[in-house]
Amino acid sequence: MRRNNLIHSDRVAEAMKKVDRANYVLNRRDAYDDSPQSIRYGATISAPHMHAHAAENLLPLLKPGARVLDVGSGSGYTCAVFHHLVTPDPNNMATAGKVIGIDHIQELVDWSIGNLKKDGITVTPEPKVDDGVHMVCGDGRQGYLPGAPYDVIHVGAAAPTMPQPLVDQLAKPGRMFIPVEDEGPISWGGQSIWQVDKDENGVVTKKRLFGVMYVPLTDAKSQWKY
């Protein structure tokens, strides 16, 4: 992806190199294809280029010590990439960051914990413990208050409208990368990625980036229909 200019940042390239996608897919033979793959339960793991887009968009706030919420964490892959981006270099005395993944399918949460451990990443039992990744089963549309506020929120499924609880749980400053269903006369393929920024004073701005196609961000019962 670096050769094809899909990744521009050295930090993102290095973080993605540290995560073996084969640990996060069902079919290891296709692990390194640049395409989304089903992980059961109506969920997918996005194509690697989309993970790169998200990481590069959020990179200004993905610093050592940052707190990150990954909504619709699925296989745990994006949590792993974010973990490496908020973990300081061993020679750096900076505070370690924290990544929290939330998914409303318990089977996916359990599977993702195993995937992260296979990839050598510490999974912690508490959201406030520094370092490592904490995975929780819950309705990510409501965010996750025990770990808030978050410097970064990443959403891996398309919301029907902008979820206000997630905006509320952004830190000051903070940024969210979220696909949302298009509304009104302008439609870019049915869904668009939005960049939501909250500044130091709590002022929120929203910027539409590009059209996408994601699975819907819905409740657990409805998700099983997809």
C-alpha positions in Angstrom: 0.0 0.0 0.0 2.9 2.3 0.6 4.2 1.8 -2.9 0.7 2.6 -4.3 0.5 5.8 -2.2 -2.3 4.4 -0.1 -0.3 5.0 3.0 1.6 8.3 3.3 2.7 8.3 7.0 5.7 6.4 8.2 4.0 6.0 11.6 0.9 4.4 10.1 3.0 2.2 7.9 5.1 1.0 10.8 2.0 0.4 13.0 0.3 -1.6 10.3 3.4 -3.7 9.7 3.3 -4.7 13.4 -0.2 -6.2 13.1 -0.6 -9.5 11.3 -4.0 -9.4 9.6 -4.0 -13.2 9.4 -4.7 -13.2 13.1 -7.9 -11.2 12.6 -9.7 -13.0 9.7 -11.5 -16.3 9.2 -9.8 -17.2 6.0 -6.0 -16.8 6.4 -5.4 -17.5 2.7 -7.0 -14.1 1.9 -5.6 -12.2 4.9 -3.5 -9.9 2.9 -6.0 -9.0 0.1 -7.0 -5.4 0.0 -10.7 -6.2 0.4 -13.2 -6.5 3.2 -14.0 -9.9 4.6 -16.9 -11.4 6.5 -16.2 -12.2 10.2 -19.7 -13.7 10.7 -22.6 -12.2 12.7 -23.3 -9.7 10.0 -19.9 -8.0 10.5 -16.8 -7.5 8.3 -13.2 -6.6 8.7 -12.7 -3.6 6.4 -10.2 -3.5 3.6 -6.6 -2.6 4.7 -6.7 0.7 2.7 -9.7 1.8 4.7 -7.8 1.1 8.0 -5.0 3.2 6.6 -7.3 6.1 5.6 -8.8 6.1 9.2 -5.4 5.9 10.9 -4.0 8.8 8.8 -7.0 11.0 9.3 -6.8 10.4 13.1 -3.0 10.6 13.3 -2.7 14.1 14.6 -4.4 12.9 17.8 -3.0 9.3 17.9 -0.1 10.2 20.1 1.5 8.3 23.0 -0.8 8.6 26.0 -4.0 9.2 23.8 -7.3 7.5 24.7 -9.1 5.8 21.8 -12.5 4.3 21.4 -13.1 1.9 18.5 -16.9 1.4 18.0 -17.8 -1.8 16.2 -14.4 -3.3 17.0 -15.2 -6.6 15.4 -12.1 -8.7 15.0 -9.9 -6.3 17.0 -7.7 -5.4 14.0 -8.2 -1.7 14.2 -7.7 -1.7 18.0 -4.3 -3.4 17.4 -3.2 -0.7 14.9 -4.3 2.1 17.2 -2.5 0.4 20.1 0.8 0.7 18.3 0.2 4.3 17.4 -0.5 5.4 21.0 2.2 3.3 22.6 5.5 5.2 23.1 8.8 3.9 21.9 10.6 1.8 24.5 13.2 4.5 24.9 10.5 7.2 25.3 9.3 7.9 28.9 5.9 9.2 27.6 2.7 7.8 29.2 1.2 4.8 27.4 -2.1 5.3 25.7 -5.3 3.2 26.0 -7.5 1.7 23.3 -11.0 0.5 24.1 -12.9 -1.6 21.6 -16.7 -2.0 21.9 -19.0 -4.4 20.0 -22.5 -5.6 20.8 -21.9 -9.2 19.7 -20.3 -11.1 22.6 -19.0 -13.8 20.3 -17.0 -11.2 18.4 -15.7 -9.6 21.6 -14.5 -13.0 22.8 -12.9 -13.8 19.4 -11.2 -10.4 19.2 -9.6 -10.9 22.6 -8.1 -14.1 21.4 -6.9 -12.4 18.2 -5.2 -9.6 20.0 -3.4 -12.1 22.4 -2.2 -14.1 19.4 -0.8 -10.9 18.0 1.2 -10.3 21.2 -1.0 -7.4 22.5 -2.0 -7.2 26.2 -5.7 -7.2 26.8 -6.6 -5.5 30.1 -9.6 -6.1 32.4 -10.2 -2.5 33.2 -10.8 0.5 30.9 -8.7 2.9 33.1 -5.6 0.8 33.2 -2.8 2.4 31.1 -1.4 0.5 28.2 -2.9 -2.5 26.4 -6.4 -2.8 24.9 -9.7 -3.2 26.7 -12.5 -5.0 24.9 -16.1 -4.7 26.0 -19.6 -5.9 24.9 -22.1 -3.1 24.6 -24.0 -0.7 22.4 -21.3 1.4 20.8 -23.8 3.9 19.5 -23.9 5.2 23.1 -20.1 5.3 23.4 -18.5 3.9 26.6 -18.6 6.4 29.5 -16.2 4.5 31.9 -13.3 5.3 29.5 -14.4 8.8 28.4 -13.4 11.3 27.3 -11.6 10.1 24.2 -9.0 11.9 22.1 -10.0 9.7 19.2 -13.2 7.8 18.3 -13.2 5.5 15.3 -16.5 4.0 14.1 -16.4 0.9 11.9 -20.0 0.8 10.7 -22.4 3.4 9.1 -24.6 5.3 11.5 -28.1 6.4 10.2 -27.4 9.8 11.8 -24.6 11.4 13.7 -24.6 9.7 17.2 -24.6 12.6 19.7 -23.3 10.5 22.6 -20.1 9.9 20.7 -19.7 13.6 19.9 -20.3 14.3 23.6 -17.6 11.8 24.7 -14.9 13.4 22.5 -12.1 15.1 24.5 -11.2 18.7 24.1 -9.5 18.5 21.6 -10.7 15.3 20.0 -11.5 13.8 16.6 -13.9 11.2 15.3 -13.8 9.3 12.0 -17.3 8.0 11.3 -19.3 6.7 8.3 -22.9 8.1 8.2 -25.8 7.5 5.9 -26.2 10.3 3.4 -29.2 12.6 3.7 -30.7 15.3 1.5 -30.0 16.2 -2.2 -26.3 15.4 -2.0 -25.5 11.7 -2.0 -22.0 10.2 -2.5 -22.8 6.5 -2.9 -25.3 6.3 0.0 -22.8 6.8 2.9 -20.0 9.2 3.6 -17.1 9.4 6.0 -17.3 12.4 8.3 -14.5 14.0 10.3 -15.8 15.4 13.5 -13.5 17.7 15.4 -14.0 19.2 18.9 -11.6 22.0 19.8 -10.1 23.1 23.1 -13.2 25.2 23.8 -15.6 22.4 23.0 -16.7 23.8 19.7 -17.6 21.0 17.3 -17.1 21.1 13.5 -18.0 18.4 11.0 -16.4 17.8 7.6 -17.6 15.3 4.9 -14.6 13.5 3.4 -15.6 10.8 0.8 -18.2 8.2 -0.1 -18.0 4.7 1.3 -20.0 1.5 1.7 -20.1 0.0 5.2 -22.3 -2.4 7.1 -24.9 -0.5 9.1 -24.4 0.6 12.7 -27.4 -0.9 14.3 -28.6 -3.0 17.3 -27.4 -6.5 17.9 -30.7 -8.1 17.0 -30.9 -6.3 13.6 -27.3 -6.9 12.8 -28.0 -10.7 12.6 -30.2 -10.0 9.5 -27.2 -8.8 7.4 
